[in-house]
């Protein structure tokens, strides 16, 4: 999936709400609505079990390919073996 748009259009804010990271944005709050994944409501703290996103200012090793960066992130976040990652 890709979230695209001009600077200031709310891309990071949207991802922060979906990932339950609203504390990262000053003076932010969420009222009403909810987040569902595959039709199932995502409870507080559940997003990390099913998804992740890397913010644009995260430091990535510039010598790794995109695939290697994703595999590295998978190894850091889960206890899955190499084949499952």
Legacy VTK file of the C-alpha trace (Angstrom):
# vtk DataFile Version 3.0
C-alpha trace
ASCII
DATASET POLYDATA
POINTS 85 float
0.000 0.000 0.000
1.116 3.570 -0.595
-0.096 6.761 1.034
0.740 9.656 -1.240
0.028 13.360 -1.203
1.602 16.770 -0.927
3.382 18.017 2.154
0.948 18.917 4.920
-1.947 16.843 3.581
-2.137 14.619 6.680
-0.417 11.422 5.535
1.594 10.975 8.734
-1.367 11.982 10.900
-3.524 9.330 9.210
-0.886 6.647 9.735
-0.401 7.709 13.368
-4.149 7.329 14.019
-4.281 3.907 12.332
-1.186 2.727 14.237
-2.469 4.163 17.530
0.472 6.565 17.768
-1.546 9.731 18.386
0.753 10.639 21.271
3.442 11.479 18.696
1.499 14.502 17.455
1.265 17.450 19.831
-2.265 18.338 20.956
-3.793 15.500 18.946
-6.870 13.506 19.842
-9.186 11.048 18.159
-12.924 11.110 18.725
-15.540 8.857 17.230
-14.954 6.244 14.623
-12.522 3.420 14.986
-9.976 1.340 13.168
-10.834 -2.050 11.711
-8.542 -4.530 10.027
-10.252 -7.226 7.968
-13.563 -6.177 9.525
-12.328 -6.620 13.098
-11.996 -3.673 15.462
-8.403 -2.957 16.465
-8.229 -2.544 20.227
-5.670 -0.348 21.985
-2.227 -1.883 21.603
-3.290 -4.435 18.962
-1.985 -2.688 15.842
1.616 -3.805 16.422
0.469 -7.431 16.220
-0.774 -7.047 12.636
1.051 -4.123 11.074
3.839 -1.605 11.202
5.083 1.440 9.424
8.429 3.175 9.369
8.356 6.936 9.685
10.290 8.834 7.059
12.810 10.169 9.550
13.799 6.740 10.866
17.425 5.948 10.246
17.936 3.152 7.730
21.248 1.729 6.643
21.932 3.287 3.231
23.866 0.249 2.003
20.906 -2.135 2.385
18.352 -2.771 -0.336
14.663 -2.128 0.349
14.141 -5.884 0.770
17.026 -6.119 3.263
15.600 -3.181 5.267
12.190 -4.880 5.458
13.745 -8.218 6.428
15.836 -6.495 9.109
12.742 -4.778 10.515
10.941 -8.142 10.516
13.744 -9.784 12.459
13.776 -6.965 15.002
9.998 -6.947 15.575
9.129 -10.633 15.571
10.378 -14.044 16.557
9.502 -15.513 13.153
12.099 -17.569 11.351
13.724 -16.368 8.130
11.282 -18.255 5.860
8.214 -16.707 7.527
9.663 -13.193 7.439
LINES 1 86
85 0 1 2 3 4 5 6 7 8 9 10 11 12 13 14 15 16 17 18 19 20 21 22 23 24 25 26 27 28 29 30 31 32 33 34 35 36 37 38 39 40 41 42 43 44 45 46 47 48 49 50 51 52 53 54 55 56 57 58 59 60 61 62 63 64 65 66 67 68 69 70 71 72 73 74 75 76 77 78 79 80 81 82 83 84
